[in-house]
């Protein structure tokens, strides 16, 4: 039997694609803003091709409801491709690249 651990999710970085015209970035933003635990976020366009726009979305807050966040983004008409970063706990620990 697996035991669920409550995570205090403070930051997530998502790779999200949307169609060229719909939804508009402000529609995605409104969906994110309405999600429990979200205090601030950034949507950055990373790629544009003939049919889609690729974005990187960074969301910060306290006790972010990850499943509700993904549902809100996808409910707006965008597609979450991957979770690229997650920070949990009492504080945010920044990524430190390894020296090679």
CNS distance restraints for C-alpha pairs under 8 A (distance, minus, plus):
assign (resid   7 and name CA) (resid  63 and name CA) 7.16 0.50 0.50
assign (resid   7 and name CA) (resid  88 and name CA) 6.29 0.50 0.50
assign (resid   7 and name CA) (resid  89 and name CA) 6.85 0.50 0.50
assign (resid   8 and name CA) (resid  62 and name CA) 6.32 0.50 0.50
assign (resid   8 and name CA) (resid  63 and name CA) 4.53 0.50 0.50
assign (resid   8 and name CA) (resid  64 and name CA) 7.13 0.50 0.50
assign (resid   8 and name CA) (resid  88 and name CA) 5.23 0.50 0.50
assign (resid   8 and name CA) (resid  89 and name CA) 5.21 0.50 0.50
assign (resid   8 and name CA) (resid  90 and name CA) 7.26 0.50 0.50
assign (resid   9 and name CA) (resid  61 and name CA) 7.50 0.50 0.50
assign (resid   9 and name CA) (resid  62 and name CA) 6.11 0.50 0.50
assign (resid   9 and name CA) (resid  63 and name CA) 4.94 0.50 0.50
assign (resid   9 and name CA) (resid  64 and name CA) 5.22 0.50 0.50
assign (resid   9 and name CA) (resid  65 and name CA) 7.60 0.50 0.50
assign (resid   9 and name CA) (resid  66 and name CA) 7.77 0.50 0.50
assign (resid   9 and name CA) (resid  86 and name CA) 7.21 0.50 0.50
assign (resid   9 and name CA) (resid  87 and name CA) 6.07 0.50 0.50
assign (resid   9 and name CA) (resid  88 and name CA) 4.40 0.50 0.50
assign (resid   9 and name CA) (resid  89 and name CA) 6.73 0.50 0.50
assign (resid  10 and name CA) (resid  59 and name CA) 7.95 0.50 0.50
assign (resid  10 and name CA) (resid  60 and name CA) 5.34 0.50 0.50
assign (resid  10 and name CA) (resid  61 and name CA) 4.93 0.50 0.50
assign (resid  10 and name CA) (resid  62 and name CA) 4.91 0.50 0.50
assign (resid  10 and name CA) (resid  63 and name CA) 6.31 0.50 0.50
assign (resid  10 and name CA) (resid  64 and name CA) 6.35 0.50 0.50
assign (resid  10 and name CA) (resid  86 and name CA) 7.68 0.50 0.50
assign (resid  10 and name CA) (resid  87 and name CA) 5.61 0.50 0.50
assign (resid  10 and name CA) (resid  88 and name CA) 5.34 0.50 0.50
assign (resid  10 and name CA) (resid  89 and name CA) 7.20 0.50 0.50
assign (resid  10 and name CA) (resid  91 and name CA) 7.54 0.50 0.50
assign (resid  10 and name CA) (resid  92 and name CA) 6.70 0.50 0.50
assign (resid  11 and name CA) (resid  58 and name CA) 7.04 0.50 0.50
assign (resid  11 and name CA) (resid  59 and name CA) 5.45 0.50 0.50
assign (resid  11 and name CA) (resid  60 and name CA) 4.38 0.50 0.50
assign (resid  11 and name CA) (resid  61 and name CA) 6.54 0.50 0.50
assign (resid  11 and name CA) (resid  64 and name CA) 7.83 0.50 0.50
assign (resid  11 and name CA) (resid  85 and name CA) 7.58 0.50 0.50
assign (resid  11 and name CA) (resid  86 and name CA) 5.55 0.50 0.50
assign (resid  11 and name CA) (resid  87 and name CA) 4.94 0.50 0.50
assign (resid  11 and name CA) (resid  88 and name CA) 7.01 0.50 0.50
assign (resid  11 and name CA) (resid  92 and name CA) 7.47 0.50 0.50
assign (resid  12 and name CA) (resid  57 and name CA) 7.98 0.50 0.50
assign (resid  12 and name CA) (resid  58 and name CA) 5.80 0.50 0.50
assign (resid  12 and name CA) (resid  59 and name CA) 5.35 0.50 0.50
assign (resid  12 and name CA) (resid  60 and name CA) 6.75 0.50 0.50
assign (resid  12 and name CA) (resid  83 and name CA) 7.14 0.50 0.50
assign (resid  12 and name CA) (resid  84 and name CA) 7.48 0.50 0.50
assign (resid  12 and name CA) (resid  85 and name CA) 5.40 0.50 0.50
assign (resid  12 and name CA) (resid  86 and name CA) 4.49 0.50 0.50
assign (resid  12 and name CA) (resid  87 and name CA) 6.50 0.50 0.50
assign (resid  13 and name CA) (resid  56 and name CA) 6.83 0.50 0.50
assign (resid  13 and name CA) (resid  57 and name CA) 5.53 0.50 0.50
assign (resid  13 and name CA) (resid  58 and name CA) 4.42 0.50 0.50
assign (resid  13 and name CA) (resid  59 and name CA) 6.45 0.50 0.50
assign (resid  13 and name CA) (resid  83 and name CA) 6.11 0.50 0.50
assign (resid  13 and name CA) (resid  84 and name CA) 5.34 0.50 0.50
assign (resid  13 and name CA) (resid  85 and name CA) 4.88 0.50 0.50
assign (resid  13 and name CA) (resid  86 and name CA) 6.58 0.50 0.50
assign (resid  14 and name CA) (resid  56 and name CA) 5.72 0.50 0.50
assign (resid  14 and name CA) (resid  57 and name CA) 5.12 0.50 0.50
assign (resid  14 and name CA) (resid  58 and name CA) 6.53 0.50 0.50
assign (resid  14 and name CA) (resid  80 and name CA) 6.83 0.50 0.50
assign (resid  14 and name CA) (resid  81 and name CA) 7.45 0.50 0.50
assign (resid  14 and name CA) (resid  82 and name CA) 5.79 0.50 0.50
assign (resid  14 and name CA) (resid  83 and name CA) 4.76 0.50 0.50
assign (resid  14 and name CA) (resid  84 and name CA) 5.56 0.50 0.50
assign (resid  14 and name CA) (resid  85 and name CA) 7.21 0.50 0.50
assign (resid  15 and name CA) (resid  54 and name CA) 7.39 0.50 0.50
assign (resid  15 and name CA) (resid  55 and name CA) 6.05 0.50 0.50
assign (resid  15 and name CA) (resid  56 and name CA) 4.94 0.50 0.50
assign (resid  15 and name CA) (resid  57 and name CA) 6.58 0.50 0.50
assign (resid  15 and name CA) (resid  80 and name CA) 6.07 0.50 0.50
assign (resid  15 and name CA) (resid  81 and name CA) 5.45 0.50 0.50
assign (resid  15 and name CA) (resid  82 and name CA) 5.24 0.50 0.50
assign (resid  15 and name CA) (resid  83 and name CA) 6.57 0.50 0.50
assign (resid  15 and name CA) (resid  84 and name CA) 6.80 0.50 0.50
assign (resid  16 and name CA) (resid  54 and name CA) 6.02 0.50 0.50
assign (resid  16 and name CA) (resid  55 and name CA) 5.19 0.50 0.50
assign (resid  16 and name CA) (resid  56 and name CA) 6.14 0.50 0.50
assign (resid  16 and name CA) (resid  57 and name CA) 7.03 0.50 0.50
assign (resid  16 and name CA) (resid  78 and name CA) 6.77 0.50 0.50
assign (resid  16 and name CA) (resid  79 and name CA) 5.55 0.50 0.50
assign (resid  16 and name CA) (resid  80 and name CA) 4.48 0.50 0.50
assign (resid  16 and name CA) (resid  81 and name CA) 5.63 0.50 0.50
assign (resid  16 and name CA) (resid  82 and name CA) 7.38 0.50 0.50
assign (resid  17 and name CA) (resid  52 and name CA) 6.57 0.50 0.50
assign (resid  17 and name CA) (resid  53 and name CA) 5.66 0.50 0.50
assign (resid  17 and name CA) (resid  54 and name CA) 4.45 0.50 0.50
assign (resid  17 and name CA) (resid  55 and name CA) 5.93 0.50 0.50
assign (resid  17 and name CA) (resid  78 and name CA) 5.82 0.50 0.50
assign (resid  17 and name CA) (resid  79 and name CA) 5.30 0.50 0.50
assign (resid  17 and name CA) (resid  80 and name CA) 6.63 0.50 0.50
assign (resid  17 and name CA) (resid  81 and name CA) 7.23 0.50 0.50
assign (resid  18 and name CA) (resid  22 and name CA) 7.13 0.50 0.50
assign (resid  18 and name CA) (resid  23 and name CA) 6.70 0.50 0.50
assign (resid  18 and name CA) (resid  52 and name CA) 5.60 0.50 0.50
assign (resid  18 and name CA) (resid  53 and name CA) 5.36 0.50 0.50
assign (resid  18 and name CA) (resid  54 and name CA) 6.56 0.50 0.50
assign (resid  18 and name CA) (resid  55 and name CA) 7.93 0.50 0.50
assign (resid  18 and name CA) (resid  77 and name CA) 7.04 0.50 0.50
assign (resid  18 and name CA) (resid  78 and name CA) 4.51 0.50 0.50
assign (resid  18 and name CA) (resid  79 and name CA) 6.29 0.50 0.50
assign (resid  19 and name CA) (resid  23 and name CA) 6.79 0.50 0.50
assign (resid  19 and name CA) (resid  51 and name CA) 6.04 0.50 0.50
assign (resid  19 and name CA) (resid  52 and name CA) 4.45 0.50 0.50
assign (resid  19 and name CA) (resid  53 and name CA) 6.14 0.50 0.50
assign (resid  19 and name CA) (resid  78 and name CA) 7.20 0.50 0.50
assign (resid  20 and name CA) (resid  50 and name CA) 7.56 0.50 0.50
assign (resid  20 and name CA) (resid  51 and name CA) 5.44 0.50 0.50
assign (resid  20 and name CA) (resid  52 and name CA) 4.74 0.50 0.50
assign (resid  20 and name CA) (resid  53 and name CA) 5.71 0.50 0.50
assign (resid  22 and name CA) (resid  77 and name CA) 7.20 0.50 0.50
assign (resid  23 and name CA) (resid  27 and name CA) 6.08 0.50 0.50
assign (resid  23 and name CA) (resid  28 and name CA) 6.83 0.50 0.50
assign (resid  23 and name CA) (resid  76 and name CA) 6.43 0.50 0.50
assign (resid  23 and name CA) (resid  77 and name CA) 5.77 0.50 0.50
assign (resid  23 and name CA) (resid  78 and name CA) 6.77 0.50 0.50
assign (resid  24 and name CA) (resid  28 and name CA) 6.71 0.50 0.50
assign (resid  25 and name CA) (resid  29 and name CA) 6.13 0.50 0.50
assign (resid  25 and name CA) (resid  43 and name CA) 7.79 0.50 0.50
assign (resid  26 and name CA) (resid  30 and name CA) 6.08 0.50 0.50
assign (resid  27 and name CA) (resid  31 and name CA) 6.40 0.50 0.50
assign (resid  27 and name CA) (resid  76 and name CA) 6.59 0.50 0.50
assign (resid  28 and name CA) (resid  32 and name CA) 6.28 0.50 0.50
assign (resid  28 and name CA) (resid  73 and name CA) 5.96 0.50 0.50
assign (resid  28 and name CA) (resid  76 and name CA) 5.83 0.50 0.50
assign (resid  28 and name CA) (resid  78 and name CA) 7.51 0.50 0.50
assign (resid  29 and name CA) (resid  33 and name CA) 6.02 0.50 0.50
assign (resid  29 and name CA) (resid  43 and name CA) 7.72 0.50 0.50
assign (resid  30 and name CA) (resid  34 and name CA) 6.37 0.50 0.50
assign (resid  31 and name CA) (resid  35 and name CA) 6.85 0.50 0.50
assign (resid  31 and name CA) (resid  72 and name CA) 5.31 0.50 0.50
assign (resid  31 and name CA) (resid  73 and name CA) 6.13 0.50 0.50
assign (resid  31 and name CA) (resid  76 and name CA) 6.66 0.50 0.50
assign (resid  32 and name CA) (resid  38 and name CA) 7.34 0.50 0.50
assign (resid  32 and name CA) (resid  69 and name CA) 6.31 0.50 0.50
assign (resid  32 and name CA) (resid  72 and name CA) 6.38 0.50 0.50
assign (resid  32 and name CA) (resid  73 and name CA) 6.52 0.50 0.50
assign (resid  33 and name CA) (resid  38 and name CA) 6.39 0.50 0.50
assign (resid  33 and name CA) (resid  39 and name CA) 7.75 0.50 0.50
assign (resid  33 and name CA) (resid  40 and name CA) 7.81 0.50 0.50
assign (resid  34 and name CA) (resid  38 and name CA) 7.67 0.50 0.50
assign (resid  35 and name CA) (resid  64 and name CA) 7.70 0.50 0.50
assign (resid  35 and name CA) (resid  65 and name CA) 7.12 0.50 0.50
assign (resid  35 and name CA) (resid  68 and name CA) 6.45 0.50 0.50
assign (resid  35 and name CA) (resid  69 and name CA) 5.81 0.50 0.50
assign (resid  35 and name CA) (resid  72 and name CA) 7.21 0.50 0.50
assign (resid  36 and name CA) (resid  63 and name CA) 7.76 0.50 0.50
assign (resid  36 and name CA) (resid  64 and name CA) 5.99 0.50 0.50
assign (resid  36 and name CA) (resid  65 and name CA) 5.82 0.50 0.50
assign (resid  36 and name CA) (resid  68 and name CA) 7.57 0.50 0.50
assign (resid  36 and name CA) (resid  69 and name CA) 7.95 0.50 0.50
assign (resid  37 and name CA) (resid  61 and name CA) 5.44 0.50 0.50
assign (resid  37 and name CA) (resid  62 and name CA) 5.15 0.50 0.50
assign (resid  37 and name CA) (resid  63 and name CA) 5.19 0.50 0.50
assign (resid  37 and name CA) (resid  64 and name CA) 4.11 0.50 0.50
assign (resid  37 and name CA) (resid  65 and name CA) 6.34 0.50 0.50
assign (resid  38 and name CA) (resid  59 and name CA) 6.76 0.50 0.50
assign (resid  38 and name CA) (resid  60 and name CA) 6.02 0.50 0.50
assign (resid  38 and name CA) (resid  61 and name CA) 4.67 0.50 0.50
assign (resid  38 and name CA) (resid  62 and name CA) 6.86 0.50 0.50
assign (resid  38 and name CA) (resid  64 and name CA) 5.81 0.50 0.50
assign (resid  39 and name CA) (resid  59 and name CA) 7.79 0.50 0.50
assign (resid  39 and name CA) (resid  60 and name CA) 5.93 0.50 0.50
assign (resid  39 and name CA) (resid  61 and name CA) 4.53 0.50 0.50
assign (resid  39 and name CA) (resid  62 and name CA) 7.44 0.50 0.50
assign (resid  40 and name CA) (resid  59 and name CA) 6.05 0.50 0.50
assign (resid  40 and name CA) (resid  60 and name CA) 5.35 0.50 0.50
assign (resid  40 and name CA) (resid  61 and name CA) 6.47 0.50 0.50
assign (resid  41 and name CA) (resid  57 and name CA) 7.11 0.50 0.50
assign (resid  41 and name CA) (resid  58 and name CA) 5.44 0.50 0.50
assign (resid  41 and name CA) (resid  59 and name CA) 4.25 0.50 0.50
assign (resid  41 and name CA) (resid  60 and name CA) 5.98 0.50 0.50
assign (resid  42 and name CA) (resid  57 and name CA) 5.66 0.50 0.50
assign (resid  42 and name CA) (resid  58 and name CA) 5.22 0.50 0.50
assign (resid  42 and name CA) (resid  59 and name CA) 6.58 0.50 0.50
assign (resid  43 and name CA) (resid  55 and name CA) 6.51 0.50 0.50
assign (resid  43 and name CA) (resid  56 and name CA) 5.95 0.50 0.50
assign (resid  43 and name CA) (resid  57 and name CA) 4.56 0.50 0.50
assign (resid  43 and name CA) (resid  58 and name CA) 6.65 0.50 0.50
assign (resid  44 and name CA) (resid  55 and name CA) 5.36 0.50 0.50
assign (resid  44 and name CA) (resid  56 and name CA) 5.28 0.50 0.50
assign (resid  44 and name CA) (resid  57 and name CA) 6.37 0.50 0.50
assign (resid  45 and name CA) (resid  53 and name CA) 6.92 0.50 0.50
assign (resid  45 and name CA) (resid  54 and name CA) 5.91 0.50 0.50
assign (resid  45 and name CA) (resid  55 and name CA) 4.36 0.50 0.50
assign (resid  45 and name CA) (resid  56 and name CA) 6.54 0.50 0.50
assign (resid  46 and name CA) (resid  53 and name CA) 7.64 0.50 0.50
assign (resid  46 and name CA) (resid  54 and name CA) 5.44 0.50 0.50
assign (resid  46 and name CA) (resid  55 and name CA) 5.08 0.50 0.50
assign (resid  46 and name CA) (resid  56 and name CA) 6.54 0.50 0.50
assign (resid  47 and name CA) (resid  53 and name CA) 5.75 0.50 0.50
assign (resid  47 and name CA) (resid  54 and name CA) 4.77 0.50 0.50
assign (resid  47 and name CA) (resid  55 and name CA) 6.85 0.50 0.50
assign (resid  48 and name CA) (resid  52 and name CA) 6.13 0.50 0.50
assign (resid  48 and name CA) (resid  53 and name CA) 4.57 0.50 0.50
assign (resid  48 and name CA) (resid  54 and name CA) 6.23 0.50 0.50
assign (resid  49 and name CA) (resid  53 and name CA) 6.46 0.50 0.50
assign (resid  60 and name CA) (resid  64 and name CA) 7.72 0.50 0.50
assign (resid  64 and name CA) (resid  69 and name CA) 7.75 0.50 0.50
assign (resid  65 and name CA) (resid  69 and name CA) 6.10 0.50 0.50
assign (resid  66 and name CA) (resid  70 and name CA) 6.27 0.50 0.50
assign (resid  67 and name CA) (resid  71 and name CA) 6.13 0.50 0.50
assign (resid  68 and name CA) (resid  72 and name CA) 5.96 0.50 0.50
assign (resid  69 and name CA) (resid  73 and name CA) 6.25 0.50 0.50
assign (resid  70 and name CA) (resid  74 and name CA) 6.08 0.50 0.50
assign (resid  70 and name CA) (resid  80 and name CA) 6.83 0.50 0.50
assign (resid  71 and name CA) (resid  75 and name CA) 5.71 0.50 0.50
assign (resid  72 and name CA) (resid  76 and name CA) 6.30 0.50 0.50
assign (resid  73 and name CA) (resid  77 and name CA) 6.97 0.50 0.50
assign (resid  73 and name CA) (resid  78 and name CA) 5.93 0.50 0.50
assign (resid  73 and name CA) (resid  79 and name CA) 7.17 0.50 0.50
assign (resid  73 and name CA) (resid  80 and name CA) 7.37 0.50 0.50
assign (resid  74 and name CA) (resid  78 and name CA) 4.91 0.50 0.50
assign (resid  74 and name CA) (resid  79 and name CA) 5.37 0.50 0.50
assign (resid  74 and name CA) (resid  80 and name CA) 6.81 0.50 0.50
assign (resid  87 and name CA) (resid  92 and name CA) 5.84 0.50 0.50
assign (resid  87 and name CA) (resid  93 and name CA) 6.76 0.50 0.50
assign (resid  88 and name CA) (resid  92 and name CA) 6.60 0.50 0.50
